[in-house]
Amino acid sequence: MQTKYLAKIFVTLRPSVLDPAGVAVQSGLKQMGYENVDQVRIGKYIELTITSSDEKKARQDLTSICDQMLANPVIENYRFDLIEVETQTGVF
């Protein structure tokens, strides 16, 4: 039996890494009068579907995908949510 999962992946810069895009947005917001915005961090949001025999394997594969392709582990952190969307049985 195979299960299809929807992965919602969030990639952000590590707190110790300067975020020039976030600084620029924060500056723009302050110029617009939003003095109450203390910090802005810009990141990436990625959705993908993955088919796997079980949730543990899907999580292992997603961790590898994030480490190897979607995030730079030197300067970025990531987390993901995994949602089961469809189960396929071998019955026709």
Number of C-alpha atoms within 10 A of each C-alpha: 10 13 17 19 22 18 21 15 19 18 19 19 20 15 11 8 11 12 16 12 13 15 15 12 15 19 17 12 15 14 10 9 10 12 11 8 11 8 10 16 16 13 15 12 11 11 12 11 15 16 18 17 13 14 16 10 12 21 18 10 14 20 16 12 12 19 16 11 10 18 19 15 14 10 13 17 17 20 13 18 12 18 13 15 13 12 13 11 9 6 5 3
